[in-house]
Amino acid sequence: MSSAEQTMQYRRFGRTELSMPVFSCGGMRYQDGWTDKPLKEIDPKTQVNLQATIDAGLAAGINHIETARGYGPSERQLGQYLPKLERDKLIVQTKVGVRENPEQFYTEMVDSLDRLQLDYVDLFAIHGINNEEKLNWSVRPGGCFSMVQRLRKEGRILHIGFSTHGGVDVLRKAVAFKEPSSGEGFDYINLHWYYIYQETWPVIQDATAQDMGIFIISPSDKGGMLYKAPDRLMELCSPLHPMTFNDLYCLVNKEIHTLSIGASCPSDFNEHLAAVPLLNDPHTHLQPIVDRLQSRYNEVVEPELRKPFDLGLPILDDIPGNINIGRIVQLRNLCRAFDLLEYGQMRYNLLGNAADWFPGQNSSPENLAKVRPQLENLFKALPSGHLLMSALEEGHELLYKAPEKRLSDS
């Protein structure tokens, strides 16, 4: 066993039985941009950087390399390097976006595997089961799940999972899914869960009960853009870096098997690797920071609004104007408590521009004016109702700037 393997910690990735490092090398930031392109158009400098990043991860014991068809030329570039490495020491995952047309999905799957130039991938995820419609496209007879099963029978895919930005109700249905004829379901799940985003914990509990592998998406970026954390958050998390704290906060839960590091260069692993030795005594390091964060949050956020996803609101589709009230209140609270303004602006300005990847509308004066009487009527029945309209107005004033697009749409 190498010194890196001795230092890195590994967890059984559910019923896949894979020995998974607690950090994974996500392939969404070291590639040559977000637009797919043929190999001849790829900047050679980005290929050198990609290979150096993979090497740095492997040297640290991070042998799970994860990418997706939607990550620009990431698959193509990895296909120029992964076949040169010892295949039996790698865990490779890719993802393909769910499609209404299963044959189109199958064609894209095969093309993605060909881009990687590997005989098989260990893990394959249906990418973006974010709502009921896409869940149906995936699990209906002859749908995307059936297409993945076809390639698994051919030995080109070993384990089937799904990746999601969806809500709890949809995710619990996906976790519970069993294909009628085979009895097979998803072997693993890629989802969001971290210190500032904890509402998906019931899904993790369900997945654990099904013995699924659990992979946490984007804990540093969607977890608060922690690679450029504001001074207040740095102070509150001291002596740990906020990324190290967030990693530890996630991994103290044995239900969670691995966190994605979307490394853009070799040095991006450093703050994350600092969390590994702390896992031997995590609570000693965690509790003082958690206490400080909670104290600060309680100091500046009204008691009625501290749990923005437990306000008694209807589901998003039933909220007047489709205004994503819970998410807006959450982002406003994070700005108040931890100065996460740039992060809040990045997320808030996706509303109305990211479809099911970040659903709902913002609380602009124009959007509120269209449904103000209906919202006021809804708020009358809620304990927090007397605060919600002003919180929505404050959220827009604080967070609005030029609308954002998802990275893969930019």
C-alpha positions as CSV (number, residue, x, y, z in Angstrom):
1,M,0.0,0.0,0.0
2,S,1.4,3.4,-1.0
3,S,1.8,6.3,1.5
4,A,-1.0,8.1,-0.2
5,E,-3.3,5.2,0.2
6,Q,-2.4,5.0,3.8
7,T,-3.2,8.7,4.3
8,M,-6.4,8.8,2.2
9,Q,-9.5,7.2,3.8
10,Y,-11.8,5.0,1.8
11,R,-15.4,4.0,2.3
12,R,-17.5,1.1,0.9
13,F,-19.6,2.7,-1.8
14,G,-22.8,1.0,-0.9
15,R,-23.7,-2.2,-2.8
16,T,-21.3,-1.4,-5.6
17,E,-18.7,-2.8,-3.1
18,L,-16.2,-0.2,-4.6
19,S,-13.6,1.1,-2.1
20,M,-14.2,4.8,-2.7
21,P,-11.8,7.6,-1.5
22,V,-13.6,10.2,0.6
23,F,-12.7,12.7,-2.1
24,S,-13.3,12.4,-5.8
25,C,-11.7,14.2,-8.7
26,G,-14.6,15.9,-10.5
27,G,-13.9,16.7,-14.1
28,M,-15.9,20.0,-14.6
29,R,-13.2,22.6,-14.2
30,Y,-9.9,21.5,-15.7
31,Q,-11.1,21.0,-19.2
32,D,-10.8,23.5,-22.1
33,G,-14.0,25.5,-21.5
34,W,-17.7,24.6,-21.4
35,T,-18.2,24.2,-25.2
36,D,-17.6,20.8,-26.7
37,K,-15.0,20.8,-29.4
38,P,-12.9,18.3,-31.4
39,L,-9.5,17.3,-30.1
40,K,-7.7,19.3,-32.7
41,E,-9.2,22.6,-31.3
42,I,-8.3,21.9,-27.7
43,D,-5.6,24.2,-26.2
44,P,-2.6,21.9,-25.4
45,K,-2.0,23.8,-22.1
46,T,-5.4,22.7,-20.8
47,Q,-4.5,19.0,-21.6
48,V,-1.2,19.4,-19.7
49,N,-3.2,20.9,-16.7
50,L,-5.8,18.2,-16.8
51,Q,-3.2,15.5,-16.7
52,A,-1.2,17.2,-13.9
53,T,-4.5,17.5,-11.9
54,I,-5.3,13.8,-12.4
55,D,-1.7,12.9,-11.3
56,A,-2.0,15.1,-8.2
57,G,-5.2,13.4,-7.2
58,L,-3.8,10.0,-7.8
59,A,-0.7,10.8,-5.7
60,A,-3.0,11.7,-2.9
61,G,-5.0,8.5,-3.2
62,I,-7.9,10.0,-5.1
63,N,-8.6,7.4,-7.8
64,H,-12.2,8.2,-8.5
65,I,-12.4,10.4,-11.6
66,E,-15.8,11.7,-12.4
67,T,-17.0,13.6,-15.5
68,A,-20.0,14.1,-17.7
69,R,-21.0,14.5,-21.3
70,G,-22.1,18.1,-20.5
71,Y,-18.7,19.2,-19.3
72,G,-17.5,20.6,-22.5
73,P,-14.6,18.4,-23.9
74,S,-13.9,16.8,-20.5
75,E,-14.6,13.3,-21.7
76,R,-12.6,13.7,-24.9
77,Q,-9.6,15.1,-23.0
78,L,-9.8,12.4,-20.3
79,G,-9.9,9.8,-23.2
80,Q,-6.4,11.0,-24.2
81,Y,-5.0,10.2,-20.8
82,L,-7.0,7.6,-18.8
83,P,-6.1,4.7,-21.1
84,K,-2.4,5.3,-20.3
85,L,-3.0,4.7,-16.6
86,E,-3.4,1.4,-14.7
87,R,-7.1,0.7,-15.4
88,D,-7.7,-1.6,-12.5
89,K,-6.6,1.1,-10.0
90,L,-9.1,3.7,-11.3
91,I,-12.8,4.2,-10.6
92,V,-14.2,6.1,-13.6
93,Q,-17.7,7.7,-13.7
94,T,-19.4,9.6,-16.4
95,K,-23.0,11.0,-16.8
96,V,-25.3,11.6,-19.7
97,G,-28.3,13.9,-19.5
98,V,-31.7,12.3,-19.3
99,R,-33.7,12.4,-22.6
100,E,-37.3,12.0,-23.6
101,N,-36.2,9.9,-26.5
102,P,-34.5,6.8,-25.1
103,E,-32.7,6.0,-28.4
104,Q,-31.2,9.4,-28.5
105,F,-30.0,8.8,-24.9
106,Y,-28.5,5.5,-25.9
107,T,-26.7,7.0,-28.8
108,E,-25.2,9.7,-26.6
109,M,-24.2,7.2,-24.0
110,V,-22.3,5.1,-26.5
111,D,-20.6,8.2,-27.8
112,S,-19.6,9.3,-24.3
113,L,-18.1,5.9,-23.6
114,D,-16.2,6.0,-26.9
115,R,-14.9,9.5,-26.1
116,L,-13.3,8.1,-22.9
117,Q,-11.6,5.3,-24.9
118,L,-12.1,2.8,-22.1
119,D,-13.6,-0.7,-22.4
120,Y,-15.9,0.1,-19.5
121,V,-16.8,2.7,-16.9
122,D,-17.2,1.6,-13.3
123,L,-20.1,4.1,-12.6
124,F,-22.6,5.6,-15.0
125,A,-25.2,8.1,-13.9
126,I,-28.4,9.4,-15.6
127,H,-27.7,13.1,-15.3
128,G,-30.3,15.5,-14.2
129,I,-33.3,13.6,-12.7
130,N,-34.6,16.9,-11.4
131,N,-38.4,16.7,-11.6
132,E,-41.2,14.3,-12.1
133,E,-41.1,14.5,-15.9
134,K,-37.4,13.6,-16.1
135,L,-37.9,10.8,-13.5
136,N,-40.6,9.4,-15.7
137,W,-38.4,9.6,-18.8
138,S,-35.8,7.6,-16.9
139,V,-37.8,4.8,-15.2
140,R,-40.7,4.2,-17.5
141,P,-40.6,0.9,-19.5
142,G,-38.0,1.3,-22.3
143,G,-36.8,4.6,-20.8
144,C,-33.3,5.8,-20.0
145,F,-32.7,3.3,-17.2
146,S,-33.5,0.4,-19.6
147,M,-30.9,1.8,-22.0
148,V,-28.2,1.8,-19.3
149,Q,-29.2,-1.8,-18.4
150,R,-28.5,-2.7,-22.1
151,L,-24.9,-1.5,-21.8
152,R,-24.5,-3.0,-18.4
153,K,-25.3,-6.4,-19.9
154,E,-22.6,-5.8,-22.5
155,G,-20.1,-5.1,-19.8
156,R,-19.5,-1.5,-20.7
157,I,-21.1,-0.2,-17.5
158,L,-20.7,-1.8,-14.1
159,H,-23.0,0.2,-11.8
160,I,-26.0,2.5,-12.5
161,G,-26.7,5.7,-10.6
162,F,-28.3,9.1,-11.1
163,S,-27.3,12.7,-10.6
164,T,-29.7,15.3,-9.4
165,H,-30.5,18.9,-8.4
166,G,-34.1,18.0,-7.7
167,G,-36.4,18.3,-4.7
168,V,-36.8,15.7,-1.9
169,D,-40.1,14.2,-3.1
170,V,-38.7,13.4,-6.6
171,L,-35.5,12.0,-5.2
172,R,-37.2,9.7,-2.7
173,K,-39.2,8.2,-5.6
174,A,-36.0,7.7,-7.7
175,V,-34.2,6.1,-4.7
176,A,-37.2,3.7,-4.2
177,F,-37.5,2.8,-7.9
178,K,-37.1,-0.9,-8.9
179,E,-37.4,-2.0,-12.5
180,P,-40.3,-4.5,-12.6
181,S,-38.8,-7.3,-14.6
182,S,-35.3,-7.3,-13.2
183,G,-35.9,-5.9,-9.7
184,E,-32.9,-3.6,-10.3
185,G,-32.7,0.0,-9.1
186,F,-30.1,2.7,-8.9
187,D,-26.9,1.6,-7.2
188,Y,-25.8,5.1,-6.2
189,I,-26.9,8.7,-6.1
190,N,-25.1,12.0,-6.8
191,L,-26.8,14.9,-4.8
192,H,-26.3,18.1,-2.9
193,W,-25.9,18.1,0.9
194,Y,-23.5,20.2,3.0
195,Y,-23.6,22.7,5.8
196,I,-25.7,25.4,4.1
197,Y,-27.9,22.9,2.2
198,Q,-29.3,20.2,4.4
199,E,-32.8,19.6,3.2
200,T,-32.0,16.5,1.3
201,W,-31.0,14.5,4.4
202,P,-34.2,12.3,4.2
203,V,-33.0,11.2,0.7
204,I,-29.6,10.2,2.1
205,Q,-31.4,8.2,4.8
206,D,-33.5,6.4,2.2
207,A,-30.5,5.8,0.0
208,T,-28.6,4.3,3.0
209,A,-31.5,2.0,3.7
210,Q,-31.2,0.8,0.1
211,D,-27.4,0.3,0.5
212,M,-26.7,2.9,-2.3
213,G,-23.5,4.7,-2.8
214,I,-23.7,8.4,-1.8
215,F,-21.7,11.0,-3.7
216,I,-22.0,14.7,-2.7
217,I,-21.9,17.1,-5.6
218,S,-20.1,20.4,-5.5
219,P,-19.7,21.0,-1.8
220,S,-17.2,23.9,-2.3
221,D,-18.9,25.7,-5.1
222,K,-22.6,25.2,-4.5
223,G,-21.7,25.0,-0.8
224,G,-20.9,28.7,-0.7
225,M,-18.1,29.4,-3.3
226,L,-15.8,28.5,-0.4
227,Y,-12.6,28.7,-2.5
228,K,-13.1,32.5,-2.2
229,A,-14.8,32.6,1.2
230,P,-15.5,36.0,2.7
231,D,-13.5,37.2,5.7
232,R,-16.4,36.7,8.1
233,L,-16.7,33.1,7.2
234,M,-13.0,32.6,7.4
235,E,-13.1,34.0,10.9
236,L,-16.0,31.9,12.0
237,C,-14.4,28.7,10.7
238,S,-10.9,29.4,12.0
239,P,-8.6,27.5,12.6
240,L,-9.9,25.5,9.6
241,H,-10.5,26.8,6.1
242,P,-14.2,26.9,5.3
243,M,-13.7,24.2,2.7
244,T,-11.9,22.0,5.2
245,F,-14.7,22.6,7.7
246,N,-17.4,21.8,5.2
247,D,-15.7,18.6,4.1
248,L,-15.4,17.5,7.7
249,Y,-19.0,18.5,8.4
250,C,-20.1,16.2,5.6
251,L,-17.8,13.3,6.1
252,V,-18.4,13.0,9.9
253,N,-21.6,11.3,8.6
254,K,-20.7,7.7,7.7
255,E,-23.7,7.6,5.3
256,I,-21.8,9.9,3.0
257,H,-19.1,8.1,1.0
258,T,-17.3,10.7,-1.1
259,L,-17.3,14.5,-1.9
260,S,-16.5,15.9,-5.3
261,I,-13.6,18.2,-5.7
262,G,-14.0,20.1,-8.9
263,A,-10.3,20.8,-9.2
264,S,-9.2,23.3,-11.8
265,C,-5.5,22.7,-11.1
266,P,-3.3,20.4,-8.9
267,S,-3.2,22.8,-5.9
268,D,-7.0,22.7,-5.6
269,F,-6.8,19.5,-3.6
270,N,-4.8,21.0,-0.7
271,E,-7.4,22.5,1.6
272,H,-9.5,19.3,1.1
273,L,-6.8,16.9,2.0
274,A,-6.3,18.8,5.3
275,A,-9.6,17.3,6.4
276,V,-8.5,13.7,6.1
277,P,-6.4,13.3,9.3
278,L,-9.1,15.2,11.2
279,L,-11.6,12.4,10.5
280,N,-9.9,10.4,13.2
281,D,-11.3,12.9,15.8
282,P,-13.8,15.0,13.9
283,H,-16.1,16.3,16.6
284,T,-13.2,18.0,18.5
285,H,-12.6,20.2,15.4
286,L,-16.2,20.6,14.3
287,Q,-18.2,21.5,17.3
288,P,-16.6,24.8,18.2
289,I,-17.1,26.0,14.6
290,V,-20.6,24.7,14.3
291,D,-21.5,26.6,17.6
292,R,-20.0,29.8,16.3
293,L,-21.8,29.6,13.0
294,Q,-25.1,28.8,14.6
295,S,-24.7,31.6,17.1
296,R,-24.0,34.1,14.4
297,Y,-26.9,32.9,12.3
298,N,-29.3,33.1,15.3
299,E,-28.0,36.6,16.1
300,V,-28.9,38.1,12.7
301,V,-31.8,36.0,11.4
302,E,-35.3,36.2,12.8
303,P,-36.4,33.1,14.6
304,E,-39.4,32.6,12.3
305,L,-37.2,32.6,9.2
306,R,-34.2,30.5,10.4
307,K,-35.6,27.3,8.7
308,P,-36.5,28.6,5.2
309,F,-37.6,25.1,4.0
310,D,-39.8,24.6,7.1
311,L,-42.1,27.6,6.8
312,G,-45.3,25.7,5.9
313,L,-45.2,26.8,2.3
314,P,-46.8,24.7,-0.5
315,I,-44.7,23.0,-3.1
316,L,-43.0,25.4,-5.5
317,D,-45.5,24.6,-8.4
318,D,-48.3,25.8,-6.1
319,I,-46.7,29.0,-5.0
320,P,-48.2,32.1,-6.7
321,G,-45.9,33.3,-9.5
322,N,-43.7,30.2,-9.0
323,I,-41.6,32.4,-6.7
324,N,-39.0,30.2,-5.0
325,I,-39.6,31.7,-1.5
326,G,-37.7,29.2,0.5
327,R,-34.6,29.5,-1.6
328,I,-34.7,33.3,-1.6
329,V,-35.1,33.5,2.1
330,Q,-32.2,31.0,2.5
331,L,-29.9,33.1,0.3
332,R,-30.9,36.3,2.1
333,N,-30.2,34.6,5.5
334,L,-26.7,33.4,4.4
335,C,-25.8,36.9,3.2
336,R,-26.9,38.4,6.5
337,A,-25.1,35.8,8.7
338,F,-21.9,34.9,6.7
339,D,-21.5,37.6,4.1
340,L,-22.0,35.1,1.3
341,L,-23.1,37.9,-1.0
342,E,-21.2,36.8,-4.2
343,Y,-22.5,33.2,-3.7
344,G,-26.1,34.5,-3.0
345,Q,-26.0,36.6,-6.2
346,M,-24.7,33.8,-8.3
347,R,-27.5,31.5,-7.1
348,Y,-30.3,34.1,-6.9
349,N,-29.8,35.3,-10.5
350,L,-30.2,31.7,-11.8
351,L,-33.8,31.9,-10.8
352,G,-35.9,32.0,-14.0
353,N,-32.8,31.1,-16.1
354,A,-31.8,27.6,-15.2
355,A,-35.0,25.5,-15.8
356,D,-35.2,22.5,-13.5
357,W,-31.6,22.7,-12.5
358,F,-32.5,25.7,-10.2
359,P,-36.3,26.2,-10.5
360,G,-38.6,29.0,-9.7
361,Q,-38.7,32.7,-10.2
362,N,-37.0,35.6,-8.3
363,S,-38.8,38.2,-6.2
364,S,-38.3,41.2,-8.4
365,P,-40.8,44.0,-8.0
366,E,-42.4,43.0,-11.3
367,N,-42.8,39.4,-10.2
368,L,-44.2,40.3,-6.8
369,A,-46.6,42.8,-8.3
370,K,-48.2,40.2,-10.5
371,V,-49.2,38.0,-7.5
372,R,-48.9,40.2,-4.4
373,P,-52.6,39.7,-3.3
374,Q,-52.3,35.9,-3.7
375,L,-49.0,35.9,-1.8
376,E,-50.4,38.1,1.0
377,N,-53.4,35.7,1.4
378,L,-51.0,32.8,1.5
379,F,-48.8,34.4,4.1
380,K,-51.7,35.2,6.5
381,A,-51.9,31.5,7.4
382,L,-48.2,31.2,8.2
383,P,-46.4,31.9,11.5
384,S,-43.7,33.7,9.5
385,G,-46.1,35.4,7.2
386,H,-45.7,38.9,8.6
387,L,-42.0,38.8,7.7
388,L,-42.0,37.0,4.3
389,M,-42.9,39.9,2.0
390,S,-40.2,42.1,3.4
391,A,-37.7,39.3,3.3
392,L,-38.5,38.7,-0.4
393,E,-38.1,42.4,-1.1
394,E,-34.8,42.5,0.9
395,G,-33.6,39.4,-0.9
396,H,-34.0,41.0,-4.3
397,E,-32.5,44.3,-3.4
398,L,-29.5,42.5,-1.9
399,L,-29.0,39.8,-4.5
400,Y,-30.1,41.0,-7.9
401,K,-27.6,41.7,-10.6
402,A,-27.3,40.6,-14.3
403,P,-29.0,37.2,-14.7
404,E,-26.7,34.2,-14.4
405,K,-26.6,31.1,-16.6
406,R,-25.5,27.6,-15.5
407,L,-21.9,27.0,-16.3
408,S,-22.8,24.3,-18.9
409,D,-25.1,26.8,-20.6
410,S,-22.6,29.6,-20.8
